[in-house]
Amino acid sequence: MSGVGPVEPGEGTHAWETPEAAHAPAPASVHADAPGALGADASTPAARLLRGLGRRPAAHRRAASAVLATAVLLAGGYLWATRPHDAEQAAPAPPFPSQVVDVSYLGEVAVPPGTRPRTFAFDLVLGVESGPPVTVTRLAQPYLGLSLTSAPRAPFRTKAGSARKVVITMHVTECGKVPKNVGLPFVDVTLRNARAIQVHSFILGTRYAHDLSAAIQVACSNESSNHQNA
């Protein structure tokens, strides 16, 4: 029929929802920068902040980025500065004195004229290998019937890389308390350096054992008149 336009759907008419339409994805959201894209959430503080940042000039955005980068660098530097440093940066401790000191036996020496009977003497050499200087504060021996003195008298100091000759003089105070045949005699030396104080026993070897036994036997025998200072 001419002059009649398309038939309009009546009031309350609804389009049929096809199965494909029921499972179709929801329409993509409008970009946040578009006017009215925030819809009902446009009045929230986050939305207002987003709109404000989007409207800032590019120079302001670059300045804000620079400030943020500086803050990140400062935070990283603070974490590094407050981290415990490795202990290996500290100076190493000096060695214990007994680790760097050596005492060796040289031989028997004559005592000066006029020395009291039953007295004899030996030469030792004390060397310090490395580290700070070492001070000898005392020399002693283990037998009750013997007394010991040294020259130089303790305390005396020896530097690293050097050696010192020490004369130890022994006197038999009581023959019943000294052994007639000494097996492995030693000398107790008290050492001190910047690290510690130690008492170390130095075994002076078989030659010292032989010479000490012979000196004790002569000092405590009827032949003492043939011994030095008899």
C-alpha positions in Angstrom: 0.0 0.0 0.0 1.4 3.4 -0.9 2.0 6.0 1.7 2.1 3.6 4.6 5.4 3.6 6.5 7.0 0.6 8.2 5.0 -0.9 11.0 6.3 0.2 14.4 6.6 -2.4 17.2 3.8 -2.2 19.6 4.2 -1.1 23.2 5.7 -3.8 25.4 7.2 -5.6 22.5 10.7 -7.2 23.3 13.2 -8.7 20.9 13.9 -12.4 21.3 17.2 -13.2 22.9 19.0 -15.7 20.8 21.3 -18.3 22.5 24.3 -16.6 20.9 23.3 -13.3 22.4 22.9 -14.8 25.9 26.5 -15.9 25.9 28.0 -13.0 24.1 30.7 -11.0 26.1 29.6 -7.7 27.6 30.5 -4.6 25.6 33.9 -3.1 26.2 34.0 -0.3 28.7 34.5 3.2 27.4 38.1 4.6 27.9 38.5 6.5 31.1 39.6 9.6 29.3 36.3 9.9 27.4 33.7 12.3 28.8 31.2 10.5 30.9 33.1 7.3 30.8 33.3 7.0 34.6 29.6 7.0 34.8 28.3 6.6 38.3 31.8 6.3 39.7 32.9 9.7 38.3 32.5 11.3 41.7 34.9 9.0 43.7 38.2 10.4 44.8 40.1 8.0 42.6 38.2 9.1 39.6 38.7 12.7 40.4 42.5 12.1 40.9 42.7 10.2 37.6 41.0 13.1 35.8 43.3 15.6 37.5 46.5 13.8 36.4 45.2 13.4 32.9 44.7 17.1 32.7 48.1 18.1 34.1 50.6 19.6 31.6 53.3 17.2 30.3 56.0 19.3 32.1 54.3 18.6 35.5 54.1 14.9 34.7 57.8 14.8 33.9 58.6 16.6 37.1 56.5 14.2 39.2 58.3 11.3 37.5 61.7 12.8 38.4 60.7 13.2 42.0 59.5 9.6 42.2 62.7 8.3 40.7 64.8 10.3 43.1 62.8 8.9 46.0 63.4 5.3 44.8 67.1 6.0 44.5 67.3 7.5 48.0 65.4 4.5 49.5 67.8 2.1 47.8 70.8 4.0 49.1 69.4 3.9 52.6 68.9 0.2 52.5 72.5 -0.3 51.3 73.9 2.0 53.9 72.1 0.3 56.8 73.0 -3.3 55.6 75.7 -4.9 57.9 79.1 -4.7 56.2 81.2 -7.9 55.8 83.5 -8.7 58.7 86.4 -9.3 56.4 86.9 -5.5 56.1 88.2 -5.5 59.7 91.9 -5.8 60.3 93.0 -9.3 61.1 93.9 -10.1 64.8 97.6 -10.6 65.6 98.8 -14.1 66.1 99.0 -15.7 69.5 102.6 -15.4 71.0 103.2 -19.1 71.2 102.5 -19.4 67.4 105.4 -17.1 66.5 108.0 -17.8 69.2 110.6 -20.5 69.1 113.1 -21.5 71.9 116.1 -23.6 71.0 119.0 -25.1 73.1 122.5 -24.0 72.3 124.6 -25.7 75.0 126.1 -25.6 78.5 128.1 -22.6 79.6 130.5 -22.0 82.5 129.2 -20.1 85.5 131.2 -17.1 86.7 133.8 -17.7 89.5 132.4 -17.3 93.0 129.0 -18.8 92.1 127.6 -20.9 94.9 128.1 -24.7 94.6 125.6 -27.0 92.7 124.9 -24.3 90.1 125.1 -24.7 86.4 124.0 -22.7 83.3 122.8 -23.2 79.7 122.5 -21.0 76.6 119.1 -20.7 74.9 118.1 -18.7 71.9 114.6 -17.2 71.6 113.3 -15.9 68.3 110.1 -14.1 67.2 109.0 -14.9 63.7 106.3 -12.3 63.0 103.6 -10.2 64.4 103.9 -7.6 67.2 106.8 -7.7 69.7 106.7 -10.5 72.3 107.6 -10.0 76.0 108.9 -12.8 78.1 107.5 -12.2 81.6 108.7 -15.4 83.3 110.9 -18.5 82.8 110.6 -21.6 84.9 111.3 -25.3 85.0 109.1 -28.2 86.4 111.4 -29.7 89.2 110.9 -28.7 92.8 114.5 -29.2 93.7 115.8 -26.6 91.2 115.6 -22.9 91.0 116.0 -20.9 87.8 117.1 -17.4 86.9 117.7 -15.8 83.5 119.9 -13.2 81.9 118.5 -11.0 80.8 116.1 -11.0 83.6 112.4 -11.2 82.8 110.5 -9.3 81.6 112.3 -8.6 78.4 111.0 -7.9 74.9 111.9 -9.2 71.5 110.7 -7.8 68.1 109.5 -9.8 65.2 112.3 -11.0 62.8 114.9 -11.0 65.6 116.4 -13.5 68.1 117.8 -13.1 71.6 120.3 -15.2 73.5 119.1 -16.1 77.0 121.3 -17.7 79.7 119.4 -19.8 82.2 121.2 -20.5 85.5 119.9 -23.4 87.6 120.7 -24.1 91.3 120.0 -27.4 93.0 118.2 -26.6 96.2 117.4 -30.1 97.3 118.9 -33.2 95.6 116.1 -35.5 96.8 113.6 -33.6 94.6 115.4 -33.6 91.3 115.5 -36.6 88.9 118.8 -38.2 88.3 117.9 -39.1 84.6 115.8 -36.5 82.9 113.7 -37.8 80.0 112.1 -34.8 78.2 112.9 -31.7 80.2 111.2 -28.5 79.3 111.2 -24.8 80.1 108.0 -23.0 80.9 108.0 -19.5 79.3 105.2 -16.9 79.9 104.7 -14.9 76.7 102.8 -11.7 76.2 101.9 -9.7 73.0 99.1 -7.5 71.8 96.9 -10.6 71.3 97.2 -12.6 74.6 99.3 -13.9 77.5 100.2 -17.5 77.3 102.3 -20.0 79.3 104.0 -22.4 76.8 106.3 -25.4 77.6 109.3 -25.6 75.2 110.9 -29.1 75.0 114.5 -28.4 74.2 115.5 -31.8 72.9 117.7 -34.8 73.8 121.0 -32.9 74.0 119.5 -30.6 76.6 118.2 -33.6 78.5 121.6 -35.2 78.5 123.4 -32.0 79.7 120.8 -31.3 82.4 121.0 -34.9 83.7 124.8 -34.8 83.8 124.8 -31.5 85.6 122.4 -32.7 88.3 124.3 -35.9 88.9 127.5 -34.0 89.4 125.9 -31.4 91.6 124.3 -34.1 93.8 127.2 -36.6 93.9 130.4 -36.9 95.9 132.2 -35.7 92.9 130.7 -32.3 93.2 134.1 -31.0 94.1 135.1 -31.7 90.5 132.1 -29.7 89.2 132.3 -26.0 88.4 132.3 -23.8 91.6 132.7 -26.9 93.8 
